[in-house]
Amino acid sequence: RALIDESGRVAEVSVVKVEPRGLGFEEEALRHARTRRYRPATKDGVAVRVWMPITVSFRPPPKN
């Protein structure tokens, strides 16, 4: 999940669930989430911080 700030940048990020564990996916998923940009959420027309879920899926490279 990620905390998106008033400018649309990721302010905080944390791993909620990983399957399978221990293969190094956690760090790569966090790195990916930190690079994202979003349109900020608004409340009464004012940009606000909001927590949102982010799903990162990994797939093996295609076979040639």
Secondary structure, DSSP 8 states (H G I E B T S, - for coil): -EEE-TTSBEEEE-----SSTTSSHHHHHHHHHHH-B---EEETTEEE-EEE------------
